[in-house]
Amino acid sequence: MNRTVRTMLRAMRRGSVQISNRLAGYDPVGGGVVPKSLKVCADADCPVCGKGTESTSGLRIIYVVPSDNAPTGGHKVSYREIEIIANHGIPCFAFHPEKPGANYTWFSHSVKSLPVGHFDPRRDFLVFPEVWAAVAAKFCVPAGLRYAIYVQNGYLAHLSAGFSQETLRQAYEHVDVVLSISSDTTELISMIYPFLPRERILRIFHSVGPLFRAGDKERLITYMPRKLRAHSERLYLYLQGILPDGWQLRAIENLDEGGVAALMSRSSIFLSFSELEGCPLPPIEAALSGNIVVGYTGQGAKEYFSRPIFREVQNGDFLSFVEQIRRAIEDVDRGLPVRGEFRDQAVSLANVHSLANETAHVLRFVRRVQEIMGADSESQAASAPGIRRYGS
């Protein structure tokens, strides 16, 4: 099959998907159009939403999330927070506007995904990702719906989903809460939108699940090439001549969460190729799996990227990268990962990224939402464990 025919077939498939989407009554997000799947519903007894029954009355929190079902740390973080909120007595759901009723399948969860997007200003609070913030300005503001913008990557906070920059600005002018995933992200938000009151920004810490723990270690170096594939390919080539006997490189890709955790538990060194990220999750998962982590911080990881576990390399400095890997190999052979200083840092990191700490931060957000919505706050969300930060 020649290139022309392949190009024509790809175009036909894209056109078929777009036509199917239009017939289904919604539009893909990002083209400067509010998806038709997002609807305002103020009917107290709406048969579509099922309102009017005791089980569906009161406050709901809905995370509006993308539908791409590929391993992405941010998607997993959003789903975990939905679970936390729902487990503490507040109805909380995912809604995939591009594919209503969809669910992520690459990790285990108990999240309920709404099959319809009927939202009631009197009881529904929506959470939009930063890349879709402008949609909130076009959909929520005219309808009187209250909403949050979840900035998991401050380096994407300028994206306008096909709308104008003025529309995006309006989204942040009217927002009730901005959730921030790191101190780096908070500073970026304040720099891009200086009119936003600082007290409207809430910091969130994500957790790392119990799958990520140290196992029987091997002379194995793992990495995820999907972020900066050209960098990982170059480094793979450069390392061939310096790896000691018995040491191997292994790419982590096309695996579900369990497969990723299994590889990280066996590896001794993890290479970070983070680039312009809010708070990259894989380096933390690798560290809690007993790895020395060498590589890029992506800026957002600077707040936790310290020795002895983490070895920062400036983006593109391959000579330093190779040298830091060589030293990490020597440290593994000397038994550093089982010594006190290394373990103490791992324990501190585990406390910050524990389910208890994530829950404390998420429930602080819930309480803010309850105040905004005037909802009954006599729920489990009224109490939460103490909040931890790096260095505490």
Summary of the structure (lengths in Angstrom):
residues: 392
radius of gyration: 22.5
end to end distance: 60.3
largest distance: 70.2
contacts: 1262
relative contact order: 0.11
helix: 42%
strand: 16%
